[in-house]
Amino acid sequence: MIMIKKKNIFVLLLAAWLAGCAAEPDTIRHEGKGHIPALDSLILKEMEADHIPGAVLQVKQGGSVLHRAAYGFAKKYGYDLKPLGQPQAMTTGHLFDLASLTKVMATTYGIMLLLDRGRLHLDDPIHHYLPEFEEGEKARITIRNLLTHTAGLAQWIPTYYHGTTPGERYRHLADQPLEWPVGKERHYSDLGFMLLGDIIKRVSNCSLDEFLHEELYRPLGLNRTAFNPLEKGMKPIAATSHGNPFEKQMVYDRDFGYRVDVEPESWDGWRTYTLQGEVNDGNAWYTHGGVAGHAGLFSTVGDLQVLVDLLLNRGKLNGKQYISAGVVDRFLVKDRYGNGLGWAMDKQIIAAAGSPPGTFGHTGFTGTSVVAVPRDSLSVILLTNRQNVGRQKNGYYYDLETLRQAIFDTVEQYTAN
């Protein structure tokens, strides 16, 4: 009898082990030799709570990838927020809508390239390139002000209520009064990065996406980074929101988000389907056709790692200097508000409390983030599609700050041992 019981226990344990092995591909897909088990637990906890449907996480130090894994699903819910019968598994090759990571992985890089070539200067008034900003207080706005969110511009407006093209949007912004004095306060602004995109276009005589592709992404061998990826046949892509319910509430609900001076029902072009390959940001999609200085870029964890490595190596990769070390250094020095040029360095902003000096990063509204620690040659890239699970009862998408901080703390502890 004892032998039978032991055999039964063995069978049960074997069955459980086999079940776990069979389930793992649907939940976690590790790649490479590196693996930090504690990070898996953090991601799985959020998935089990249905805070995120899936994620891709990569940790790299120096030339070694310490952790690279895909979790859960790239698309789990349909427009009705009902679970799909066959959800799409996440892979490390999935493209993500980077949202505001566009500001640093596209627009900030574009300004760095032009600065390095002497085509512009950080303290140039923007009216040198955008003459409609030459009047009044706006004449004091510099490129540096736009990069540091100190231009006094409004933080957000639904530009699609005022025009359907980038040109119409530009003219509307040029006519708008400033919200704050130039250079006196920091107010994070999408509008400022739209204007930086305009400056890149004026100076380079190319569209933002063409300039970046030819001058940065293609030379670096990045063939999985682009605006409007569906037009280029790029797949697979992680799904994001179901239309634009968050922005719609910002417009219709005076007590939610920003107060905007529009008649809500005067425009009704809202998308009514699950977005998968179309940029989530309404201004980037409805007004800019998917290409804007503040949002619209899609990429993979692998391509993003190259862009982060380029900064950690002070503009040099594989023996080639793409951007001068001096320019990189200028963009990663804290200003009086605790941030760099384009990049966030404030611990509260990048959710890396207790991080070493020089740490920089940025987040994206869709659930993406990058944190890099130059002192330790360390980077953490977390890409989630949190919007695919829908909004919470309070109308907001799940806040990933606690998860980002826990991941950063775990990585710091792991690399310190």
C-alpha positions in Angstrom: 0.0 0.0 0.0 2.8 2.4 0.8 4.4 1.6 -2.6 1.1 2.4 -4.3 0.7 5.7 -2.4 4.2 6.8 -3.3 3.5 5.9 -6.9 0.2 7.8 -6.9 2.0 10.8 -5.4 4.7 10.5 -8.1 2.1 10.3 -10.8 0.4 13.4 -9.5 3.6 15.4 -9.2 4.6 14.3 -12.7 1.2 15.3 -14.1 1.4 18.7 -12.4 4.9 19.2 -13.7 3.9 18.3 -17.3 0.8 20.6 -17.0 3.1 23.4 -15.9 5.4 22.8 -18.8 2.5 22.7 -21.2 1.0 25.9 -19.9 4.2 27.9 -19.9 4.3 28.7 -23.6 0.9 30.3 -23.3 2.2 32.5 -20.4 5.9 33.0 -20.6 8.3 32.7 -23.5 11.9 33.2 -22.4 14.7 33.8 -24.9 18.5 33.7 -24.6 20.5 32.5 -21.6 19.5 35.2 -19.2 16.6 34.8 -16.8 15.6 36.6 -13.6 12.8 34.5 -12.1 11.6 37.2 -9.8 10.7 39.4 -12.8 8.4 36.7 -14.1 6.5 36.7 -10.9 5.9 40.4 -11.0 4.5 40.3 -14.6 2.4 37.2 -13.9 0.8 38.9 -10.9 -0.4 41.8 -13.0 -1.7 39.4 -15.7 -3.6 37.3 -13.2 -5.2 40.4 -11.9 -6.2 41.3 -15.5 -4.3 44.6 -15.3 -2.4 43.8 -18.5 -3.0 41.1 -21.1 0.7 40.7 -22.0 4.1 42.2 -22.0 7.7 42.1 -23.3 10.5 42.7 -20.8 14.2 43.0 -21.5 17.1 43.8 -19.1 20.6 44.3 -20.4 23.8 45.2 -18.7 26.9 46.0 -20.9 26.9 43.4 -23.7 24.8 40.8 -21.8 21.1 40.4 -21.9 20.1 39.4 -18.4 16.5 38.8 -19.1 14.4 38.7 -22.3 10.8 37.3 -22.3 7.4 37.7 -23.7 4.3 37.2 -21.5 0.6 36.5 -22.1 -1.2 37.9 -25.1 -0.8 40.5 -27.7 -4.6 40.7 -28.2 -6.8 39.2 -25.5 -10.1 41.2 -25.8 -12.2 42.4 -28.7 -14.1 45.7 -29.0 -16.9 44.5 -26.8 -14.2 43.7 -24.1 -15.2 40.1 -24.2 -12.2 37.6 -24.2 -11.3 36.3 -27.6 -11.9 32.7 -28.3 -8.3 32.5 -29.7 -6.2 35.2 -28.1 -3.0 36.1 -29.9 0.1 35.1 -28.0 2.7 37.7 -27.3 6.3 37.3 -28.7 9.4 39.4 -28.3 9.1 40.2 -32.0 5.8 42.1 -31.6 5.7 45.8 -32.4 4.2 48.1 -29.9 2.6 51.5 -30.2 5.2 53.4 -28.2 3.0 56.5 -27.6 5.1 59.1 -25.9 8.3 57.1 -26.3 8.0 58.6 -29.7 9.2 61.9 -28.2 12.6 60.4 -27.3 13.0 57.6 -29.7 12.1 59.7 -32.7 11.8 63.5 -32.2 14.5 64.0 -29.7 16.9 61.9 -31.7 16.0 64.0 -34.8 16.9 67.2 -33.0 20.2 65.6 -31.8 21.1 64.7 -35.4 20.4 68.2 -36.7 22.2 69.8 -33.8 25.2 67.5 -34.3 25.4 68.6 -38.0 25.1 72.3 -37.1 21.7 72.7 -38.7 20.2 74.2 -35.6 21.1 75.3 -32.1 19.3 74.5 -28.8 18.8 78.2 -27.9 17.5 79.2 -31.3 14.1 80.9 -31.1 11.7 78.6 -32.8 10.5 81.5 -35.0 13.7 81.1 -37.0 12.1 77.9 -38.4 8.4 78.6 -37.6 7.9 82.3 -38.5 4.3 82.3 -37.2 5.7 82.2 -33.7 7.6 85.5 -34.0 5.0 87.7 -32.3 4.7 88.6 -28.6 5.7 86.2 -25.9 6.0 83.4 -28.3 9.0 85.0 -29.9 11.0 83.9 -26.8 10.3 80.2 -27.2 13.5 78.3 -28.0 14.1 74.7 -29.1 15.4 74.1 -25.6 12.0 75.2 -24.2 10.2 72.7 -26.4 12.5 69.9 -25.3 12.2 70.7 -21.6 8.4 71.4 -21.7 9.0 75.0 -20.5 7.5 76.8 -23.6 4.3 77.7 -21.8 2.2 75.8 -24.3 -1.0 74.1 -23.4 -0.5 70.5 -22.4 -3.1 68.9 -24.7 -5.9 69.9 -27.0 -7.9 67.8 -29.4 -6.4 69.2 -32.6 -8.8 67.2 -34.8 -11.6 69.6 -33.7 -9.6 72.4 -35.4 -8.2 70.8 -38.5 -7.7 67.5 -40.4 -4.1 68.1 -41.6 -0.8 68.9 -39.9 -0.8 72.3 -41.6 -4.2 73.2 -40.2 -3.1 71.9 -36.8 0.1 74.1 -37.0 -1.9 77.2 -37.9 -4.2 76.7 -35.0 -1.4 76.2 -32.5 0.3 79.3 -33.8 -2.9 81.3 -33.1 -3.3 80.0 -29.5 -2.3 82.1 -26.5 0.3 80.6 -24.1 -0.9 79.1 -20.9 2.2 80.0 -18.9 5.2 82.4 -19.1 8.0 81.1 -21.4 10.8 79.4 -19.4 9.2 79.9 -16.0 7.5 76.5 -15.3 7.6 73.0 -16.6 4.3 71.7 -18.0 4.5 68.4 -20.0 3.2 69.2 -23.4 2.4 67.1 -26.5 2.0 70.3 -28.5 5.6 71.2 -28.0 6.8 68.0 -29.5 4.4 68.5 -32.4 6.2 71.7 -33.1 9.6 70.0 -32.8 8.4 67.6 -35.5 7.5 70.6 -37.6 11.0 72.1 -37.1 12.7 68.8 -38.1 10.6 68.9 -41.3 11.4 72.5 -42.1 15.2 72.1 -41.5 15.7 68.7 -43.1 13.2 69.3 -46.0 11.9 65.8 -45.3 8.9 64.4 -43.4 9.7 63.3 -39.9 9.4 59.6 -40.7 11.5 59.9 -43.9 14.2 61.8 -42.1 14.5 59.4 -39.2 14.4 56.3 -41.4 17.1 57.6 -43.7 19.3 59.2 -41.1 18.9 57.0 -38.1 16.9 53.8 -38.2 18.2 52.4 -41.5 21.9 53.2 -40.8 21.5 51.4 -37.4 19.9 48.4 -39.2 16.5 48.9 -37.5 13.9 47.4 -39.8 11.2 47.0 -37.1 10.8 50.6 -36.2 8.4 52.8 -38.1 5.4 55.1 -38.2 2.3 53.5 -39.8 3.6 50.0 -39.7 0.5 48.5 -41.4 1.3 50.5 -44.5 4.7 48.8 -44.6 3.3 45.3 -44.0 5.0 45.0 -40.6 3.6 42.4 -38.3 2.9 41.1 -35.7 1.7 44.1 -33.7 0.2 44.2 -30.2 -3.3 45.6 -29.8 -4.0 48.7 -27.8 -7.2 50.5 -27.1 -10.8 49.9 -28.3 -11.2 53.2 -30.1 -10.4 56.4 -28.2 -12.7 56.3 -25.1 -10.2 58.0 -22.9 -9.7 61.0 -25.2 -13.5 61.2 -25.8 -14.1 61.5 -22.1 -11.5 64.2 -21.9 -13.5 66.2 -24.4 -17.0 65.5 -23.2 -16.4 65.4 -19.4 -15.3 68.8 -18.0 -14.2 67.2 -14.8 -12.0 64.5 -16.5 -8.6 65.3 -17.8 -8.1 68.7 -19.4 -10.6 71.5 -20.0 -10.8 72.1 -23.7 -12.6 74.9 -25.6 -14.5 72.9 -28.1 -18.1 71.9 -28.7 -17.9 68.1 -28.1 -20.6 67.2 -30.7 -19.1 69.3 -33.5 -16.8 66.5 -34.5 -17.6 62.8 -34.4 -14.9 60.8 -36.2 -14.1 58.6 -33.2 -12.8 55.1 -34.1 -15.1 52.2 -33.0 -12.9 49.2 -33.3 -9.9 47.7 -31.6 -6.6 49.3 -32.6 -3.8 47.1 -33.8 -1.3 48.9 -35.8 -2.9 52.3 -35.8 -1.5 54.7 -33.3 -3.7 55.1 -30.2 -3.1 58.8 -29.8 -6.0 60.7 -31.4 -4.0 63.8 -32.4 -1.4 61.6 -34.1 -4.0 59.6 -36.0 -6.9 62.0 -36.8 -4.8 65.1 -37.6 -1.3 63.8 -38.5 -2.2 60.5 -40.4 -0.1 58.5 -37.9 3.2 60.6 -38.1 3.7 63.1 -35.4 6.4 64.4 -33.1 4.7 63.4 -29.9 3.3 60.0 -30.8 3.0 57.5 -33.6 6.2 55.4 -33.6 6.0 51.6 -33.4 8.9 49.4 -32.5 10.1 46.2 -30.9 12.2 45.5 -27.8 15.1 44.6 -30.0 15.2 47.8 -32.0 14.6 49.9 -28.9 17.6 48.3 -27.2 19.8 49.5 -30.1 18.5 53.1 -29.6 19.1 52.9 -25.9 22.6 51.3 -26.3 23.5 54.2 -28.7 22.9 56.6 -25.8 24.7 54.5 -23.2 27.7 54.3 -25.5 27.6 58.1 -26.0 26.6 58.0 -29.7 28.8 55.1 -30.8 27.9 51.6 -31.8 29.9 48.8 -33.5 32.8 51.1 -33.9 30.9 53.9 -35.6 30.1 57.3 -34.1 26.5 58.1 -35.2 26.1 61.1 -32.9 28.9 63.0 -31.2 29.5 62.2 -27.5 29.2 65.9 -26.7 25.7 66.1 -28.1 24.6 63.0 -26.2 26.1 64.4 -23.0 24.2 67.7 -23.4 20.9 65.9 -23.7 21.4 63.8 -20.6 22.3 66.6 -18.1 19.6 67.6 -15.6 18.1 71.0 -15.8 16.7 72.9 -12.9 13.5 70.8 -13.0 15.5 67.6 -12.7 15.2 66.4 -16.3 17.3 66.2 -19.5 16.5 67.4 -23.0 13.5 65.3 -24.1 14.4 62.6 -21.6 13.0 62.4 -18.1 15.6 62.1 -15.3 13.3 63.1 -12.4 12.9 60.0 -10.2 9.1 60.5 -9.9 8.7 60.7 -13.7 10.6 57.6 -14.6 9.4 55.6 -11.6 12.9 54.7 -10.5 13.1 56.1 -7.0 16.5 55.5 -5.5 18.1 55.2 -8.9 21.8 56.2 -9.4 22.7 59.7 -10.6 22.4 60.1 -14.4 19.5 57.6 -14.7 17.2 58.6 -17.6 14.0 57.2 -19.1 10.6 57.9 -20.4 7.1 56.3 -20.5 4.4 55.9 -23.0 0.6 56.1 -22.4 -0.1 52.8 -24.0 2.0 51.1 -21.3 5.6 51.3 -22.6 8.7 52.5 -20.7 12.5 52.6 -20.9 14.9 53.2 -18.0 18.7 53.4 -18.4 21.5 53.7 -15.9 24.7 54.9 -17.6 26.8 54.3 -14.5 26.0 50.6 -14.6 25.6 50.3 -18.4 22.1 49.0 -17.5 18.8 49.3 -19.2 15.3 48.0 -18.6 12.7 48.0 -21.4 9.1 47.2 -20.5 6.4 47.1 -23.2 2.8 46.3 -22.3 -0.5 46.6 -24.1 -2.4 47.5 -20.9 -5.2 49.3 -22.9 -6.4 46.1 -24.4 -8.1 45.1 -21.1 -10.1 48.3 -21.2 -10.4 51.1 -18.6 -10.9 50.8 -14.9 -14.1 52.0 -13.2 -12.6 55.4 -12.6 -12.1 55.8 -16.4 -8.3 55.5 -16.3 -6.1 52.7 -17.6 -4.3 50.7 -15.0 -1.3 52.6 -13.6 1.9 50.7 -14.2 4.1 52.8 -11.9 4.2 50.3 -9.1 5.1 47.5 -11.5 7.8 49.6 -13.1 9.3 50.4 -9.8 9.2 46.8 -8.6 10.9 45.7 -11.8 13.6 48.3 -11.4 14.2 47.5 -7.7 14.5 43.8 -8.6 17.0 44.4 -11.4 19.0 46.7 -9.2 19.2 44.1 -6.4 20.0 41.3 -8.9 22.9 43.2 -10.6 24.3 44.3 -7.2 24.7 40.7 -6.1 
